[in-house]
Amino acid sequence: MTNPTLMAVFAHPDDEAFGTGGTLSRYAAEGCDVFVVTATRGEAGQIAEPGLATSANLPYVRERELRCACQQYSARPPYFLDYLDGQLTVVHQGQAVGKLVRLIRQLKPDVLITFGPDGIYGHYDHIAVHRWATIAYDLAAEPDYFPDLEPSEPHRIKKLYYRVSSQEGLDARRQNGQRPAVMMDGVPFPFVGLPLAQITTVIDVGDFVDAKLAGILCHATQIGRNNRYVETPDEVVSDPWFRQETFSLAHTTLAWPVGVETDLFAGLR
């Protein structure tokens, strides 16, 4: 028998850290095979501290940071789709889907995690990866699509989840009345939240906050050295919103769950 397998598909190194790092750690600890796939190496990102990288070596540094984070989660080494950061809307979309179909057929995940249609805060790379992963979820199971790939044997994933933020958690993080947001091109893009009443799945990661925090700290070029994760880690890991991660079940081959799920593999083990 093979181990239960979880695949997480994101756009950049560190996309996995804040909202799924605890979940990845939990399932790795439970004996699942955990794989992280990222479309880019985050080479267009800002460098939080100039001494940590240069624009020339940033893709290599951020690859190293993601490998560090996966080790902290006890996940398998990450896979890279080898696209350029910030360019995902202009690449060949069919080829991108094909790359994910090939990985799905190779790794045979039972559960797939990716971004929802809002891309967390509307990042166009995130939205592109959402589309690729959602389409690949369907096409990987269809023998008529990508029959020349190796491996070509179709694989049907049992459950597809979108990583989502709870509106209540976002409200708790307001500062000076302002919604949490990410600055892109000089403009704040607010995080998109769902009310807890609309969230299908809440994962308790309280036993894995240390691994989650360690994974976040691996992404030093993104967060720098002067931040709350470094300066007040006890406060971070005690935050109830840090100790749970939220998902929306998008598709399943199983019966639709009744009530709120507490396990991504519910019905599979």
N, C-alpha and C positions, 0 to 999 in steps of 0.2 A: 504494500500500500504506500502511496505517496503522501507526503505531508500536505495539509491544507496550505494553499498558496494565495498570497495577497500581492497585487501589483498596484502601485501608485504612479500615476502619470501626471507630470507637471511641466512647467515651461522653463524654470530657472533653478539653479542651486539656491536653496533656502526656502523655496515655495513649500517644501515638505515639512519644514521645521516647526512653524508656529501653530499650525492647525491640525497636523497629523503626526508630529514627532512622537507623542505619547502613544498613539494608536499603533504606529509601526513598532515601537518598543514592546508594547504589550503582546502583540501577536508573535513577534520573534521569540519572546520569553516563553510563550505557550507552545513553542515548537513548530510554528508555521514558517514556511519559506516566504520571506518578505523581500520584494524587489521594488526599487525606485527607478523610474525612467524619467529623464529630463530632456527636453527638446534642445536646449542650448546650454552653454557654459556661463551665461550671465555676463558676457564680455562687454556689454553696453552699460552695465550698472555703474553707479557712482562708487568711488572708493572712500569709505568712511574715514580712513586715516591714510595719508599719502605714504607713510612708511611701510604699509602692509603689502602694497602691490603697485605696479605701474600699469598704464593703459596697454603697454606691450605684452606684459606677462599675466594680465588679469584672467584670461580664460584658463590658464594653467593653474593659477592660484585658486580660482573658484572651483575648478574640478577637484583639486586637492581638498578643499573645504567640504565639498559634498561627500567625498570618500570618507573623510573624517567623521562627518555626521552619521553616515550609514553605519560605521563601526560603532558609534555610541548607541545607536538603536539596535545593534546586533542584526541588522539587515544584511543582505547580500551586497556585494559591490554594485554601484549604480551603472545603469545603461544610459548612453548619450545618443540622441538622434542626430547630433552633429549639425544643427542649424545655428544660424547667427541670431543672437539676442536682438529683439526689436524688428526682425524681418519675417516673422511667422505668417503674416497675412499675405506675403507676396511670393512665398515659395510654392512649388508645385504641390497642390493640396492632395491630389491622388497619390503621389509618391509618399507623402507624409503619412497618410492613412495606411498605405502598404507597409511602411516600416513598423507601425504598431501592430498590424495584423500578423506580420512575421514574428514579432516578439510574443504576442499572445499565443500563437500556435506553438512557439518554442517553449515558453515557460508554463503554459497551461494554468493560468490563475483561476481560482474559484471565485474570487472577489476582485473587482477593479474599483479603484478610487481615482477621481479626477476632479477638475473644477466644474462648478455649475455654469449655466449659461451667462451669469453675470460676471464671471471671472473674478469673484471676490470683491474687486473694486473697479471693474471695467477695463482692466489691462487687456489690450488687444492680443498680446501673446497668449494670455490665459484663455481668452475666448476662443482663439484658434485651436489650442490644445483640447479644450472642451469638445469642440466639433470633431476633431480627429479621433479622440478616444471614444466618443459616443458612437460614431460611425463604425470605427474598428470593432467595437463591442458586437455589433450586428454582423459585419462582414466576415469576421474571423470564423464564424460558424457556418458560413455559406461556401460549399465546395466550388461554386461557379465563379467566385471572386478570388483573384490572385492564385490560380491553380499552379503557377510555375514557381511559386516561392518554396524555399526549403527552410523548415518543413512545410509541406502543403496540406497535411491532414487538418481538417477543420476542428476548431475547438469552441465550445459554447460556454461562456462565462456564466456562472449561476446568478451573480448579483452585481449590479453597477450602482455605485454611490457617488454623489456629488459632495465635495467638502463644502460646508456652509458655515456661516457665522450666525450666532443667535443675536437677535435684536436686543435682548436683555443684556447679553454680555457686552455688546457695543455701547449700550447706554451707560453701563457701569464704568466704561473707560472714557467717557466724555471728559474733556478738560476745558474749563472756562465756558462750558455750554456748547463746545464745538464737537461735532461728530468725529470719530477717528477717521483719518484719511491718509492717503499716500500721495506725496507730491510727485507729479509727472509733468515735465516741461513747464514748471512754474505754477501749476494749477493743482489744488487739492482735490483728489478723487476720493470721495467718501466710500468706506466699506459698506457693502450691502448686507443687511441682516434679515433673517426670517424670525418671526415670533416662535418661541419654543413650542407653542401649540401646533405649529406646522412642521416641526422637525421630526423626522421619523425615527432617528437613531441618535442616542446619546451614549458615548463611550466613557466610562470612568477610567481615567489614566492616573489616578492618585498615587498608585504604587510605582509609577514610571516617570514621575516629574523630574527626577535627577537625570535620567537618560535624555529626556526631552530637553532640559536646560543645557546639558552638555552638547547636544546636537546643535542647538541654537548658537552656542558659543563658538562652535567650529566655523561659523559663517562670519568670521571677524571682519572681512572686507566690507560686509554689508552693515554690521551693527557697530563696528569700532570697539574701542576698549573702555570708553566712558559711557556706560548705559546702565539701566536698572538691572539687567541680567548679570552684570559683573559687580555692581556696587551694592545692590540689595537683593541677593539671590533668595534669601529666606522669605522675603516679602513676596517675591515672584511666585515661588513654588507653593506658597500658602494661599494664593489667590484662587477662590473656587472656580473661576472661569478658566484658569490655567490647568486645572485638574480634571476638566472634562473636555471632550472634543465632539463636535456635532456634525452630522451627515444627513443627507436626504437620499433615501432609496429611490432611484430613478427607474430601474428595471430589475426584474427578477424572474427566474424560471420556476420559482417556488410559489406557494400560496402567499398572498400579500399579508404582512404581519398585522396582528391585532394589537393595538397599543404601541407604546414606544419601545423600540428595540434597544437592548443594551449590549449586543454582540453582533459584529458584522457577519459572523459565521453562523448565526442563528438558523437552525434548520439544516445545516450542512454537516454538523458533527454529532 
